[in-house]
Amino acid sequence: MTGSEASPSFRLAYVPGVTPTKWVRIWNERLPDVPLTLLQVSPAEAFGVLRDGGADAGLVRLPVDRDDLSAIPLYTETTVVVVPKDHVVAAVDEVTTGDLADEVVLHPLDDTLGWERPPGEPAFERPATTADAIELVAAGIGLLVVPQSLARLHHRKDLTYRPVADAPESRVALSWPQEATTDLVEDFIGIVRGRTVNSSRGRVKPPEEKKPPKKPQRTGTGKPAARAPRGGSSGGRNARSGGRTGKPRRRS
């Protein structure tokens, strides 16, 4: 278990554009005694943080090196092109990479799409980060193709974005060191997979304590209440005979 047994905690790393808010809320509802700490890391350093024990798990972008890290794909993002609001692309609902062939398309060093060959014309120099590339788009230097979450993260009033139909897509995954699949990691896996608290695939809950059998109800005198005789009415045979007692009379 992460941390000391007396005071467990869970550290979750996440890369820019990923929003863990929903899962953190569910964690706090299910495990209120285990604090969850969020660590924002760059895509370049995310896997090193996991391997060095700086976080228990991370929300990262695929691909993941499966030699020492486990990963569960969570969702795939829409890819968009970020353009100035007065650009011709802003007038359409969707474009293709072919539509960008004559445009300068920026390719930052922290690109998350893994292009074999980026579309458009290359810039003279690759921006160091996506944030730097956004500034260049605003300055009219070129366009930028990124996952939609990054376009939203770096939103500016003078920029907009449109989907790129045939561009590579970014896939977000939960990853953690294979040799550190702790109970708390299993708990978070259950949350991101949508398991309920009572799911059979979640952690085994301790058996419920059996309640002792109820004691017989006692009367006001402190003695157990009398049980009714078998056969119905408490009057028995005497009740059926009209209350007569003794031996039956012979017929004359």
N, C-alpha and C positions, 0 to 999 in steps of 0.2 A: 504494500500500500504506500502511496505517495506520502512523504512526510512521516512524522512520528505517529505511533498508534494513538497517542493521546490527543493529537490535534491534526487530523488529516486535512489536506487541501488539494486542489486540482488546478493545474496551470495549463491554459489553452492558448496556443499561439495561433495567429491568423494573418493572412497576407492582405494587402490593400484590395478593396473592392468586395471582400467577403464580409457579410453581416451576420454575426453569430447571435444577435439579440434574442431571437425566438428560442433558441436552444438554451441559452443562459437563463432565460426566465423559467423554462421547464425545470432545469437543474435546481434552481433556487427553491422551486415549489416542492420537488421531490427529496432534495438533500439539503435542507436549510442549515444543518450543522456543519456542512463541508463547504467552505468558501471557495469560489471559483475566481481565479485571477486571469485576466485577459492580457496577452502580450502581442502587440502588433509588430510584425517583422517583415522585412522585404522578401520577395520571392527568392533572391539569391542566398539569403541567410537562413531561410526557414528550416531546411533539412539539417543544417549544422546545429541549430538550436535543439532539435529533437534528438540528434545523436549524442550531443553533449549533456543531455539531461536538463537543459534549460526550460523545457516544457514537457508535460506528460503526453500531450497530443497536439495536433495542429490542423487547422483548416487551410489546405494548400492547393496548388494547382498541379494537375498531372502534366507530365509523367512523374512517377515516384520510383526510386531505385528499390526494387523488391528484394534485394539481397539481404538487407537488414531492417527494412521498414515495411510495415503493413499499411494497406490503404483500402478505403471503402469509397468508391465514387458516389457522389451525392447528387450533382446536377450538372447540366451543360448550359453554358451561357450563350446568348445571342452576341454575334460580333457586329460592331457598328463602325462607321467612319465618322470622325469628328471634323466638322467644317465650320467656317464662319457663317453666320446667319444669312449673309447676303450672297453666299456661294450658290452656283447653279444646282448643286446637289441638294440643297435645302428645299428645292421646289418639287422633288419627287419623293415617293414613299419608300423606295428601296433601290439599291444599285447592285451591280456586280463588280468583280475585280477588273473586268474588261472596261467598265466605265471610268476607271481610275487610271487607265494606261497613260494618259498624257499629263497626269497630275504628279507633283512632287509629293511622295508619301514618306513620311518620317518613320524611321525604324529605331526606336530607342534601345539602349543596351539591356534594359530590363524587360524587353518584349516577352509576352506570355503566350503568344500564338504559335511559335515554332514554325515560322514560314520556311518552306524550301526556297522560295524566291518571293519576296514581298512584291506587291503590285506597284505599278506606277514607276516614276523616275526617282532614283535615289537622291537624297540630299547630299551636300558636300561633306557633311559630318553627321555622325549618328549622335543624337542627344543622349545624355547619360541616363536620364530617367523619363518615365511617362509624364511626370509633372513638368519637366523641362520641355518636352515635346508639345504639351498643351499650350505653353506660353508661345511657342513658335507658330502654332496654328493660329492663335489669336493675333499674332503679328503678321499674318499673311504669308509665312514662309513655306507652308505645305499643309498636307492633311495627315490625319493619324487614324489608323485602324486598330481598335482595341476591344476587349470584352465590354459589354454594355455597363457592367457595374463600375468599371474604371472611368467610363465617360460620365457617369452620374457622380462619382466621387470627386472628379475634377470639374464639376459643372461651372460654367461661366455664362453670364447673361448675353455675351456677344457670340457665343458658340451654340451649335446644335449638333445632332447626330442622326444618321439614318442606317438601317440594317444593310449589311453586305451579304447577299444571298449565298455566294459560293466561297466565302472565306473560311479558313480553319476556325474551329471553335475551341474555347477554353473550358476544361472540365475541372470542377472543384471536388476535392476529396478530403476525407478525414484520414490522417496518417499518424502513426505512432511507432516507436521502436518495437520490433518483434519480441525482443527479450524483456519487454516491460509492459506486457498486457496485464495490467493490474485490475483489481475489482472496480476501481473508479473509472478506468478506461472503458471497461465493459458497461458501466452505467451510462457513460456518455454515448457509446455506440448504440445502446438501446434507445436513447433519446433522439439521436439524429435519424435513426431508422423508424421512428414513430411507434416504438413498442409502448404498450401500456405498462403501468406499474405491476400488474399481475400477469404479464406475459410469461409464458413457459420458457421462452428463450432468454429471458432476462436473468438476473442473479436470483439464486434460490432464497426465498424468504424464510426466516426461522419459523418452525412449526408453532402454531398457536397453542397456548397453554390450555390444557383440558380443565373444564370447570368441574368441581366436585359435585356428586349427585345430590339432589335436593333432599333434605331431611323431611320425614313425615310431618304433616301439619298437626300442631298440638292444640288442645282445647284450652279454655281459660283455667282449668285446674292443673295444667302442666302435664296431663296424661295424653297419650296419642288418641286422636279421634277414633271412635268405634267404627268398625267397618260394617256395612249393611250385610245381612245374611243373604246367602244365595237364594235365588228363586224369586226375587222381587221385593215385595213389601216387607217391612220390618216386623209386621204382625205375624207372619208365618202361618202355620196351621190354625192357631187360635183365632187369628183375624178372620179366616174363612169360616170358622165354626160359630161365629157370632159371639165369641168371648167365653164359651162354655169350657169348663175344665173337667178333669176326671175321666173315668172309663165310660165307653159308650153304653147306653141302656139296651137291654135285650128286648126283642119283640115278644109279646105275649102270644 
